[in-house]
Amino acid sequence: MARQMDRQLLKKLLQSDALDQLTFEDLEAYFRADLSLKPHPQNWASVDPRDGTRVVFNLARARRPHDYPASGTSAVQSDAGEGCPICAGQTTGIIDYAELSDGFTFINKNLFPIFYPAPAAAPEAERKILPKGLSEHDPTHGFHFLQWTSSIHGHDWHNMPLADRVIVLERLAALEQKLFSITGGYVSIIKNHGREVGGSLTHPHQQIVVSGTQPNRHRQNQLFLEEHGETFADYMLRENPAELRIRDYGAALLLTPYYMRRPFDMLLLLKYTQKSHLHHLDREQLSAVADGWADAIRIILTVLPGMGRAPAYNIAVHNGPGAGLYFEFLPYSQELGGFEQLGLYICQSHPREAAQAARTSLGIEE
């Protein structure tokens, strides 16, 4: 039987049933209460002048616990959750939860946050999180949250019912809206699965941060809109070859990009490109996104073992101006070498082959 966080642990950790009514001050206070015994250095950020890449320096992240097998070993991580700190309730206070058909989904604060609130003694204006340009070396502040897809260890997007996946997305969208509305900062959402791609805990989860530091890809999406007069999603919906489509969900489309950098890279594009955030989506659109996430992860979990690789991947949510709202699925299907560090990617597959293999893995006939 899979381990899970039980309701007694939920009750012990619960600080707020739902985040919808929380204020900036509430979130700030929750962070300080949870992390006061675990000092985290204040963050500093720099910008690579060649391409605008943001670099955040955070020494505390090196001390994160890991329960994935070490890279290069033959060990297989069990879905039962033995030794999982989340199932055991060894985590921070919970600020939001919602019932699922089996178990519940919940949101809490990252114990080793990328961003941390400004010092309590700082002036109120400095404590707020607002977009800013970075100079050579600037302090940066914010909040870092985790959304645990299910309280049951082995439950994730690819094996949960659609209704449950939609609930998870709704709570993720509620957090996005809350952070955007009370801070005005940049809200970034990702998912890491696998030690090889930065994952530390096997219990399925998403990460959400807000800060005044704009991720470079968000900046590039905005520049794309300014330069081309359309969002990146608009462009890809029109220009990507039809043969590279994997599955159409009505409100969203899963495809292999024609510029695929590594085998089985995928994009899920929302067709309503005037919507730029999760919290803008209606029920039909949330359902399409939930199905797209499930299919993309199923594809990755099918094809990577067939390549002799551990199931490892990243998901990046592209929201905000210029994106048109799209989701990028990046499996660890090929290492990056020296040419890639120069910006020249050598992909060991072809987009047509990858798209066909993706459709086949989902049982989609030509």
N, C-alpha and C positions, 0 to 999 in steps of 0.2 A: 504494500500500500504506500502511495506517495505521501511524503511528509507535507505538512502545511502549517501555516500560522493559524492557531485556533482562536476562538472568539474570546477566550479568557485573556490571551496575550493582546488581542486587539483592544479590549477594554482597558487594559493596563497602559497601553501606548497611546490611546486616543486623546488628542488635544482638541480636535474639532471634527464634528461629523461631516461637515461640508465646507469647502473653502470659499463659497460664493460670497459670504458676508465678511470675510476677513479683510483687514486694512493693512496698509504698508507697515504700520507700527506693530500690528499683531505678528506678521511674519518675521519682522526684525526681532521681536521679543522671543518668539519661538526658537529662532536660530541661536540667540545668545543663551537661552536656557538649556538647550541641548548640547551645545558645543563649548560651554565655559570651562569644562574640565579637560578639554582636548584643544590646546592652543594651536591655532592655525596662523601661519604667517600671512600678513596682509599681501595681497596680490600686486604684482607689477607687470606691466605689459609693454612690449615694444613692437615696432613695425619694421618688417624687411623692406627697405626702400626700393628693391628691385620690382616687387609685384604687389606690395601692400599687405602681405600676409601678416596676420596678427599672431604674436607669440605671448602667452601668459606664463609667467614663472610662478610655480607653486610647489614648494619643497614637500609639503605635507602629503601630496598625492603618492609619493613613493612609499608611504607606509600603509597603503590600503591592503586589507586582507584579500587573499585569493583562494578560491576553491576549485578552479579549473586545474586539470592535470598540467604538469610542466610541459612546455613545448618540446616536441621531439620524443615524448614518451608514448608508449602504446596503451597507456591507461585510458579507460573509457569512463566518463562521468555518468553516474546513474541519475535517472530522472526521479528517483525516489527521494532525493534531497537529504541523504545522510550527511550530518555535519553542517547543514546549511544554517548560517546565522540568522537569516530572515525567518525561516520556519521556526527557529528557536526564539524569535522575538528579540534578538540581540541587535537592535537597531534604534533609530531615533523616533521621536514622537510623530504620530500620524495626524495629518491635517485634513484628510478627506478620504472617505471610503464609500463604496457602492456595492450592493449585493449583486451577485451573479447567480446563474442557475445552479452552480456548484461553487461554493466559496465566495470570495469577494475580491474586488480590486481596491488598492489603496495607494495614497501618495504620502510620502514623508520627505524629510530633509536628508541630503547626502551627508554622511558622517565625515567624509573627506572632500569638501566642496572645492570646485574649481574657483568659484567666486564666494566671497564672504562679505557680510555687511561692513560698512565703514565704521571706524572706531566710534564707540558710544559718545565720546567727548567731542566728536567733530560737529561743526555747525550744522543745523538742520538742512540747509541748502546743499551741503556737501554729502549728506547721508542719502539724499534722494538719488535714484538711478536714472540718469538721462544720457541719451546719445552724445558722444563727444568725439572730436578728433584726437588722435594720440600724437604726442610729440615723441621725442627719442626714447623716453623711459618714464611712463606715467603710472600712478596707482590706479587700480580699477576695482570696483566693488560690485556686489550683486548677490543673487540667491541661486542655489543649486538644489534641485529636487529630483526625486526618483518616483516613478510610477511603477508599481509592481503589478504586472498584467493580471495575475491571479494570486490569491493566498495559497493555492495548491502548487507545489513546486514544479511539476511537469507540464502545467497548462500554459500555453502560449497561443499566439495568433493562429498558427497553422492547425491547431487541434481543438479549438474552442468553437462553440456554436456562434453563428452570425450575431444573434441577439446579444450575446455576451461581449463580442468584439465591438459592437456598436456602443455599448455602455462604457467600455474602456476608452474608446475614442471620445465619447461625450465628456468624460471626466478629464481627459487630456486637453480637450478643447476648452473646458471651463478653467483649467489652470493657465493655459495660454492667454485667455481673455483677461483673467484676473491680473496676471503679471504685466500684461501690456497696458491695461487701463490704469493701474495704480503706480506704475513706474515710468512708463513711456520709453523704456529701454528696449534693447534687442532681445527677443525671445528665441532661443535655439532649442530644437528638439532632435535627439538622436536615439539610436538603439545600437548597442554593441553586443555581439554574441560570439564568444570564443576568445581564448587567451591571445591568439595570434593577432587579433584586431583591437586589443585594448580592453576586452572584457575581464572583469575581476571576479564577479559572483555569478554562479550559474542560474540562480533563481531569476526567471525571465522578467525583464524590466525595461523601461524607457528612461532617458535622462532629459531633464529640462533645466536650462539655465537662463537667467536674465541679467544683463549688465549693460553698461554704457559702451562696451567694446563690440563693434560690429564685426562678425565673422567675414572673412574676405569673400567667400562665395556669395553671401548676401549682398555685399557691395557690388560684386560683379553682375549679379542679377539686376540690380538697380541700374547699373551702367548700361546693360544690354537694352533695357527699356528706353533709356535716354537716347541711345545711339540708333536703335532700330525702330522705335515707335511702336513696339509690341513686346509682350512678355516673352520670356524664354519658352514657356509652355505653349503659347500661340505658335511660335516658330516651329517647335518640334511637332506639334499636331499637324501642321501643314507640310513640313519638309521631310519628315522621317518616312522612308519608303514603307508602303503598305505591307510588304512581305516581312517586315520586321515587327509587325504587331503580334502580340502574344495572346491577349484576351481583352475583349471590350465589355465593360460593365455598365454601359449606358451613360453614366455620369462621369466615368473615368476610363482611362485606357492604359493598359500595361504593355510596354514595348521594350525592344532592344534598341538602344540608340545607335545610329549609323556610325558614330565616332567611338564605339565601345573600346575602352582602354584596357580592360581585362575581361577574360571570358565570363559571360553571364552577368555582366553589369546590366541593370534594368532601370527603367523609369516608369513611375505611375503618375500620369498627368491628369489633373482635374480638367474636364472640358469647359467648365464655366470659369474661364480664365480671368474674369473680373473679380473673382473672389481670391483673397490673398492670405487668409488665415483659416485654421481649422474651425475656429468659433464662428466663421461666416457660413458654414455648411449646413444644409438642411438634412433631414433624416435620410432621404434618398442618396444624397451625396456621401454622407457618412457611411452608409451601407456599401456603396461602391468602393470607397477607400478601404473599408474593413475587409472586403473580399479581395481587393488587390494586394493588400499586405499579406493576407493568408496565402494566396497563390504564389507570390514572389518568394516567400519563405519556404513553402513546400518545394518549389523548384530548386532552390539553393540546397536544401537538406537532401534532395534526391541526387543532384548532379555532382556535388562536391565529393561525397564518398565514392562515386563512380570514377572520379579522377584520382582516387587515392589520397584525398585530402580530408582533414578534419572539417566539420561543419562550422565555419566561421564567417561572419559577415557584419557589415555596418549598414545602418539605415540612416539617412539624413533627410530631415523635413525642410524643404525650401519654402519659407513663407516670407511675406513682406513685399514691398514694391519691386516689380520687375520679375518676380518668380511666376505669378499666376497660380501658385500653389502646386508643387510637385514633390514627389518622393523618390529618392535615389537609393537603390539597392546595390550594395557593393560587396560581393562575395570575395573571400580570400582565395581566388582561383589561380593566382599567379603572383610570384614575388616581383617586387620592383627593383630594377637594377640601376646601373649608372646612367644609361641613356635616359631613363625615366626621370632621374634627378635633374637632367638638363631640359626636361619638358618634351622629350621624344619617347613616346610610348610604343613598345613593341608588343603587340597583342598576339598571343599564340592560338588564336581562333579567329573565325570570321563571323561578323554579325548575323549573316544568313544561317550559318550552322547553329549558332547559339539560340537564335529565335526558334528554329525548328526543334531543337532538342528541348527547349523550354516548353513548347506546345505539347510535344510528345510526353513529357513527364507529367503533364496535367491531363493527358488522355484526349487532347484536342486533335481531331482529324483535319486534314487539309480540305 
